Amino acid sequence: MTAELHGYYLEDLTVGMSSVFGKTVTEADIMAFAGVSGDTNPVHLHEEFAAATIFKGRVAHGMLSASFISTILGTKLPGPGCIYVSQNIQFKAPVRAGDTVTARATITEIIPEKRRVVLKTTCSVGGKVVIDGEAVALVPNRPK
Protein backbone atom coordinates (compact mmCIF):
# COMPACT_ATOMS: atom_id res chain seq x y z
CA MET A 1 0.00 0.00 0.00
CA THR A 2 1.30 3.44 -0.87
CA ALA A 3 1.75 5.30 2.44
CA GLU A 4 1.05 8.76 1.03
CA LEU A 5 -2.42 7.66 -0.08
CA HIS A 6 -3.40 6.48 3.40
CA GLY A 7 -5.60 8.44 5.79
CA TYR A 8 -5.46 8.40 9.57
CA TYR A 9 -4.57 5.24 11.45
CA LEU A 10 -6.54 4.33 14.56
CA GLU A 11 -3.66 5.51 16.77
CA ASP A 12 -3.86 9.00 15.20
CA LEU A 13 -7.52 9.56 16.09
CA THR A 14 -9.04 11.25 19.14
CA VAL A 15 -12.59 11.90 20.26
CA GLY A 16 -13.68 15.32 19.05
CA MET A 17 -11.78 15.27 15.76
CA SER A 18 -14.05 16.61 13.02
CA SER A 19 -14.07 17.23 9.30
CA VAL A 20 -16.42 18.90 6.82
CA PHE A 21 -17.24 18.72 3.13
CA GLY A 22 -19.41 21.22 1.31
CA LYS A 23 -21.06 21.07 -2.09
CA THR A 24 -23.69 23.07 -3.90
CA VAL A 25 -26.19 20.59 -5.34
CA THR A 26 -26.89 21.22 -9.03
CA GLU A 27 -29.55 20.05 -11.48
CA ALA A 28 -26.82 17.97 -13.13
CA ASP A 29 -26.04 16.29 -9.78
CA ILE A 30 -29.69 15.34 -9.32
CA MET A 31 -30.00 13.98 -12.86
CA ALA A 32 -26.72 12.06 -12.59
CA PHE A 33 -27.72 10.58 -9.22
CA ALA A 34 -31.07 9.48 -10.69
CA GLY A 35 -29.21 7.80 -13.54
CA VAL A 36 -26.60 6.09 -11.37
CA SER A 37 -29.00 5.00 -8.62
CA GLY A 38 -32.02 4.23 -10.79
CA ASP A 39 -34.18 6.35 -8.44
CA THR A 40 -36.35 8.20 -10.92
CA ASN A 41 -39.07 9.13 -8.42
CA PRO A 42 -40.81 12.12 -10.04
CA VAL A 43 -40.49 14.11 -6.79
CA HIS A 44 -36.85 14.51 -7.88
CA LEU A 45 -37.31 14.91 -11.64
CA HIS A 46 -40.78 16.27 -12.52
CA GLU A 47 -41.67 19.78 -11.37
CA GLU A 48 -45.44 19.51 -11.91
CA PHE A 49 -45.65 16.23 -9.99
CA ALA A 50 -43.39 17.52 -7.20
CA ALA A 51 -45.39 20.76 -6.87
CA ALA A 52 -48.36 18.69 -5.68
CA THR A 53 -46.35 17.02 -2.87
CA ILE A 54 -45.61 18.22 0.67
CA PHE A 55 -42.36 19.68 -0.71
CA LYS A 56 -44.18 22.04 -3.14
CA GLY A 57 -41.47 21.44 -5.73
CA ARG A 58 -38.61 19.19 -6.76
CA VAL A 59 -36.12 18.01 -4.15
CA ALA A 60 -32.76 16.31 -4.40
CA HIS A 61 -32.47 12.65 -3.44
CA GLY A 62 -31.83 12.35 0.29
CA MET A 63 -29.12 9.79 -0.39
CA LEU A 64 -27.32 12.29 -2.64
CA SER A 65 -26.78 14.57 0.34
CA ALA A 66 -26.06 11.59 2.61
CA SER A 67 -23.32 10.51 0.20
CA PHE A 68 -21.36 13.61 1.22
CA ILE A 69 -20.85 11.88 4.59
CA SER A 70 -19.19 9.04 2.68
CA THR A 71 -16.95 11.65 1.05
CA ILE A 72 -15.69 12.72 4.46
CA LEU A 73 -15.14 9.19 5.76
CA GLY A 74 -13.42 7.98 2.61
CA THR A 75 -11.26 11.01 1.87
CA LYS A 76 -10.79 13.05 5.05
CA LEU A 77 -11.69 11.49 8.42
CA PRO A 78 -10.64 8.75 8.96
CA GLY A 79 -9.80 8.91 5.25
CA PRO A 80 -8.40 6.46 2.71
CA GLY A 81 -7.98 2.96 4.13
CA CYS A 82 -11.03 3.05 6.41
CA ILE A 83 -14.08 0.89 5.77
CA TYR A 84 -17.53 2.46 6.16
CA VAL A 85 -19.33 -0.14 8.32
CA SER A 86 -22.72 1.41 9.08
CA GLN A 87 -24.78 4.58 9.02
CA ASN A 88 -28.05 5.53 10.62
CA ILE A 89 -29.77 8.51 9.04
CA GLN A 90 -32.72 10.71 9.81
CA PHE A 91 -33.82 12.97 6.98
CA LYS A 92 -35.00 16.23 8.60
CA ALA A 93 -35.63 18.62 5.69
CA PRO A 94 -35.44 18.68 1.89
CA VAL A 95 -32.49 19.80 -0.20
CA ARG A 96 -33.12 21.55 -3.51
CA ALA A 97 -30.99 22.32 -6.54
CA GLY A 98 -28.90 25.37 -5.69
CA ASP A 99 -28.63 24.54 -1.97
CA THR A 100 -25.15 24.26 -0.51
CA VAL A 101 -24.94 21.20 1.72
CA THR A 102 -22.30 21.10 4.44
CA ALA A 103 -21.62 17.60 5.71
CA ARG A 104 -19.81 17.17 9.04
CA ALA A 105 -18.46 14.07 10.81
CA THR A 106 -17.17 14.21 14.38
CA ILE A 107 -15.59 11.30 16.26
CA THR A 108 -17.62 10.57 19.39
CA GLU A 109 -16.14 7.21 20.39
CA ILE A 110 -13.11 5.06 19.65
CA ILE A 111 -13.34 1.30 20.21
CA PRO A 112 -9.67 0.19 19.95
CA GLU A 113 -10.25 -3.54 20.46
CA LYS A 114 -12.56 -3.59 17.42
CA ARG A 115 -10.62 -0.92 15.45
CA ARG A 116 -13.87 1.04 15.16
CA VAL A 117 -14.69 4.72 15.42
CA VAL A 118 -18.19 6.12 15.93
CA LEU A 119 -18.94 9.48 14.35
CA LYS A 120 -21.82 11.92 14.70
CA THR A 121 -22.84 12.84 11.17
CA THR A 122 -24.88 15.78 9.95
CA CYS A 123 -25.67 17.59 6.74
CA SER A 124 -26.84 21.19 6.94
CA VAL A 125 -28.12 23.83 4.55
CA GLY A 126 -27.71 27.40 5.75
CA GLY A 127 -27.26 26.27 9.34
CA LYS A 128 -30.40 24.07 9.29
CA VAL A 129 -29.76 20.34 9.84
CA VAL A 130 -31.25 18.39 6.94
CA ILE A 131 -29.69 15.00 7.84
CA ASP A 132 -28.73 13.74 11.29
CA GLY A 133 -27.15 10.42 12.10
CA GLU A 134 -24.29 8.27 13.30
CA ALA A 135 -21.67 6.32 11.37
CA VAL A 136 -19.25 3.57 12.27
CA ALA A 137 -15.96 3.07 10.44
CA LEU A 138 -13.32 0.35 10.67
CA VAL A 139 -9.87 1.96 10.83
CA PRO A 140 -6.57 0.15 10.30
CA ASN A 141 -3.86 0.17 12.91
CA ARG A 142 -0.53 1.76 12.08
CA PRO A 143 1.77 -0.82 10.47
CA LYS A 144 4.50 -2.07 12.80
Secondary structure as UniProt FT lines:
FT   HELIX           3..5
FT   HELIX           10..12
FT   TURN            15..16
FT   STRAND          18..24
FT   HELIX           27..37
FT   HELIX           42..45
FT   HELIX           47..51
FT   TURN            54..55
FT   HELIX           62..75
FT   TURN            80..81
FT   STRAND          83..91
FT   TURN            97..98
FT   STRAND          100..111
FT   HELIX           112..114
FT   STRAND          116..125
FT   TURN            126..127
FT   STRAND          128..138
//
